[in-house]
Structures are given as structure tokens and as C-alpha cells.
Amino acid sequence: MIAQISGKLAQKQPGEVVIDVGGVGYQVFIPLNVFYRLPDIGAPMSLQIHTHVREDALQLFGFQDVAEKQVFLLLTGVSGIGPKLALNILSGIPAEDLARALRNGDQVRLVAIPGVGKKLAERMIVELKDKFATLAPASIDSTAKPEASSQKLLDAVSALINLGYKKPEIEKTVREVLKNGELSLEEVLRETLRQMSH
């Protein structure tokens, strides 16, 4: 069972990275808040790993710290939430907001996350309310470099469509966000998600 990977960042895109460990590239699926904090290509990095084994695949899911990994594992413990949906949930809401929504039984906030319907939100509250009361929030910061605006629009829209958002509404919001000046892709994604959740 792989529990942690340390190596050089070989590739990155919203939702996944490739980490080079001694010449072997490991594909690791990550939530967007981990993507926001990635170093430059070629820089050393380390991720906490959950190894998910299925009959037809072995997948690695990466997290910045143990607390974030715990949240992911708690989510996958809920009936109807697989690893990909758990990753989407962590991409659509920061861990501390998720914990708050579950503690307060805030179904409206949970249903706003792509992929979470009313029934699933109810099940999450029932099964996770008490477990989330003990988790510490993870801080999120960005250390990303800005890039070309039109490419950024395409990348941001593509990443958000993968999370379950509808293209027309996100494209409009991303365009608005890009008017705010020179933002990195990570900042564009974060601001778009913030606006979409209001």
C-alpha cells in the first residue's frame, strides 16, 4: 500500500499530477485545492497518498496533509461516494467549509457541490456530522505563476466542466473573473468557484 510519495513534479493539470520518483512517473489524482499549491515543474514535492485498488485499476489519490486525506477517507466511507466523487467534493468546497456545513446540517450548502444531490447530502449529514466535529481545518494558499488569458479561460472552463458544472454558466463567470487583472489559473478557479457558490 503506497501511503506517501516524494519526488519531482513532472506534470500538472487540474485534477492530476505526475510525480517522478527515481525515473518512475506516478499518476496521482488530486483535488483542486492541492493543485492550487503545487510547486513549479521539476521542483521537489511530497503528497500523502491513498491507494485505491479495483479489479481493473490501481489509482493513487494525493493530498497535501494527513488531515485532508482523513476528510477524503471519511467521505469515501459514505455509501454512494466513491473516490472520484470524494475528490470532486473536496474540489468544490474547502475541508473547513465542508466540516461546518456537516456540523450545522446545512443541506443547501452541500447540494451546491457538483455531484451532490438532496439524498446524498442527507446521508452525508447523518453519517459524517459527528466525525467532522473533531477535524482541524486545512489552510489554503496559492504559489502559482500567471499565464496567457485565453489559455487560462480554456483551462479553467475545462477543469470546472470535469467537476460537473455546466459550460455556459461557468464560461460567463470565468470571463468576469478574468477581467480582474492578471490572475493565475489557480486564482481564476478559486474565484470562479467562490462566485458560483453564492
ZAMAR-622457 format. One line per field, with one value per residue (C-alpha): residue number from 1; x negated, y, z negated. Coordinates in nm, 4 decimals. Layout:
<recs>
num (NUM ...)
c1 (X ...)
c2 (Y ...)
c3 (Z ...)
</recs>
This chain:
<recs>
num (1 2 3 4 5 6 7 8 9 10 11 12 13 14 15 16 17 18 19 20 21 22 23 24 25 26 27 28 29 30 31 32 33 34 35 36 37 38 39 40 41 42 43 44 45 46 47 48 49 50 51 52 53 54 55 56 57 58 59 60 61 62 63 64 65 66 67 68 69 70 71 72 73 74 75 76 77 78 79 80 81 82 83 84 85 86 87 88 89 90 91 92 93 94 95 96 97 98 99 100 101 102 103 104 105 106 107 108 109 110 111 112 113 114 115 116 117 118 119 120 121 122 123 124 125 126 127 128 129 130 131 132 133 134 135 136 137 138 139 140 141 142 143 144 145 146 147 148 149 150 151 152 153 154 155 156 157 158 159 160 161 162 163 164 165 166 167 168 169 170 171 172 173 174 175 176 177 178 179 180 181 182 183 184 185 186 187 188 189 190 191 192 193 194 195 196 197 198)
c1 (0.0000 -0.1500 -0.0968 -0.3243 -0.5145 -0.8102 -0.9814 -0.9931 -0.6806 -0.6888 -0.3437 -0.0464 0.3056 0.6280 0.7235 0.3983 0.0183 -0.2672 -0.5439 -0.8818 -1.0334 -1.3716 -1.2724 -0.9236 -0.6284 -0.3341 0.0027 0.1822 0.5375 0.5703 0.8420 0.8209 0.7021 0.3881 0.3433 0.3509 0.0471 -0.1727 -0.5322 -0.6832 -0.7518 -1.0793 -1.0546 -1.0637 -0.7305 -0.5603 -0.1977 -0.0055 0.1408 0.4500 0.4117 0.7433 0.7452 1.0190 1.0365 0.9413 0.7271 0.4915 0.5375 0.3459 0.5161 0.2903 0.3326 0.1273 0.1517 0.2893 0.5999 0.7040 0.6546 0.8695 1.1532 1.1282 1.1405 1.4407 1.6205 1.5488 1.6922 2.0368 2.2475 2.2705 1.9438 1.6524 1.3006 1.3669 1.6813 1.4974 1.2252 1.4915 1.6489 1.3094 1.2540 1.5952 1.5721 1.2781 1.2480 1.3273 1.6459 1.7479 1.6971 1.9020 2.1843 2.1990 2.1887 2.4685 2.6694 2.6517 2.8094 2.8358 2.4565 2.3910 2.6349 2.4480 2.1447 2.1450 2.2371 2.4155 2.7938 3.0505 3.0472 2.6668 2.6462 2.8877 2.6827 2.3575 2.5043 2.6362 2.3180 2.0490 2.1848 2.0170 1.6980 1.6272 1.6628 1.3081 1.1224 0.8948 0.9333 0.6587 0.5245 0.5135 0.2647 0.1541 -0.2004 -0.1182 -0.2542 -0.0235 0.0165 0.1906 0.5522 0.7213 0.5467 0.6453 1.0115 0.9985 0.8136 1.0451 1.3632 1.2321 1.1407 1.4811 1.6731 1.4851 1.6194 1.9771 2.0507 2.2435 2.0346 2.2499 2.2729 1.9065 1.7742 1.9615 1.8297 1.4709 1.4768 1.5928 1.3174 1.0504 1.1442 0.9993 0.6472 0.3516 0.4623 0.3052 0.5153 0.5435 0.6744 0.9212 1.0542 1.0782 1.2571 1.4952 1.5864 1.6357 1.8743 2.0616 2.1257 2.3089)
c2 (0.0000 0.3367 0.5923 0.8771 0.9799 1.2187 1.3117 1.5746 1.7240 1.6023 1.7142 1.9005 1.9840 2.0460 1.7117 1.5198 1.5265 1.3001 1.2701 1.1374 0.9093 0.7787 0.7748 0.6226 0.8570 0.8073 0.9443 1.0887 1.2280 1.5409 1.7856 2.1425 2.2873 2.0678 2.1846 2.5490 2.4809 2.2815 2.3968 2.4539 2.1603 1.9933 2.1075 1.8514 1.7717 1.5246 1.4081 1.1925 0.9059 0.6891 0.3781 0.2682 -0.0847 -0.2074 -0.5217 -0.3270 -0.0447 0.0776 0.4501 0.6915 0.9898 1.2622 1.5173 1.7978 1.6665 1.3867 1.5883 1.6346 1.2624 1.1868 1.4000 1.2103 0.8721 0.9820 1.0858 0.7540 0.5788 0.7180 0.4815 0.6175 0.8189 0.6683 0.8158 1.0278 1.1855 1.2428 1.4266 1.6364 1.7231 1.8336 2.0379 2.2056 2.3030 2.3625 2.0992 2.3501 2.4693 2.1074 2.0324 2.3405 2.2502 1.8956 2.0088 2.2610 2.0175 2.2756 2.0741 2.3745 2.4277 2.0580 2.0351 2.3309 2.0990 1.9381 1.5697 1.6002 1.5655 1.6053 1.2372 1.2179 1.5444 1.3996 1.0790 1.2771 1.4805 1.1713 0.9652 1.2359 1.5090 1.3788 1.2581 1.6008 1.7777 1.6686 1.7640 2.0689 2.2937 2.2932 2.6298 2.7035 2.9305 2.9790 2.9951 2.9861 3.1770 3.3731 3.2589 3.3689 3.4786 3.2916 2.9632 3.0271 3.0626 2.7266 2.5530 2.6910 2.6051 2.2553 2.1910 2.3084 2.1043 1.7978 1.8848 1.8764 2.2432 2.3455 2.5158 2.8274 2.9425 2.8789 3.0353 3.3573 3.3569 3.2752 3.5649 3.8012 3.6764 3.7217 4.0933 4.1358 4.1602 3.9218 3.6136 3.2673 2.9693 2.8603 3.2035 3.2065 2.8622 2.9583 3.2903 3.1263 2.8532 3.1200 3.3188 3.0060 2.9031 3.2271)
c3 (0.0000 0.1048 -0.1764 -0.0652 0.2474 0.2575 0.5833 0.8571 1.0134 1.3738 1.4980 1.3536 1.4604 1.2654 1.1133 1.1524 1.1368 1.2369 0.9765 1.0886 0.8234 0.9357 1.3023 1.2466 1.3056 1.0686 1.1826 0.8784 0.8763 0.6619 0.5525 0.6862 0.3548 0.3832 0.7448 0.6220 0.4007 0.6397 0.6986 1.0454 1.2796 1.1781 0.8148 0.5309 0.3675 0.1399 0.1146 -0.1306 0.0746 0.0609 0.2798 0.4268 0.5694 0.8030 1.0146 1.3267 1.1854 0.9167 0.8577 0.6369 0.4726 0.3312 0.0523 -0.0976 -0.4529 -0.6688 -0.7755 -0.4113 -0.3482 -0.6562 -0.5158 -0.1855 -0.3646 -0.5733 -0.2533 -0.0792 -0.3851 -0.2968 -0.0885 0.2682 0.2544 0.4469 0.4621 0.7750 0.6227 0.2916 0.4885 0.6659 0.3303 0.1910 0.5103 0.4784 0.1106 -0.1260 -0.4006 -0.6764 -0.4976 -0.4453 -0.8148 -0.9080 -0.6665 -0.8056 -1.1694 -1.1051 -0.8905 -0.6066 -0.3261 -0.0911 -0.1003 -0.0353 0.2582 0.4182 0.4640 0.8132 0.7919 0.4559 0.4678 0.1894 0.0854 0.0784 -0.1199 -0.3789 -0.4008 -0.4398 -0.7270 -0.9070 -0.8646 -0.8994 -1.1278 -1.4461 -1.2748 -1.1237 -1.4578 -1.5517 -1.2304 -1.2104 -0.9040 -0.6404 -0.5241 -0.1531 0.0189 0.3762 0.5148 0.8831 1.1816 1.4164 1.7771 2.1010 2.0513 2.3397 2.2493 1.8883 1.9891 2.1717 1.8873 1.6172 1.8101 1.8869 1.5218 1.3977 1.6575 1.5265 1.1808 1.3100 1.3795 1.6931 1.9655 2.0367 1.6725 1.5864 1.9069 1.8222 1.4623 1.5679 1.8217 1.5442 1.3112 1.5826 1.6056 1.2530 1.3936 1.4047 1.2111 1.2130 1.3275 0.9645 0.8585 1.1500 1.0480 0.6821 0.7512 1.0022 0.7510 0.4830 0.7055 0.8184 0.4582 0.3717)
</recs>
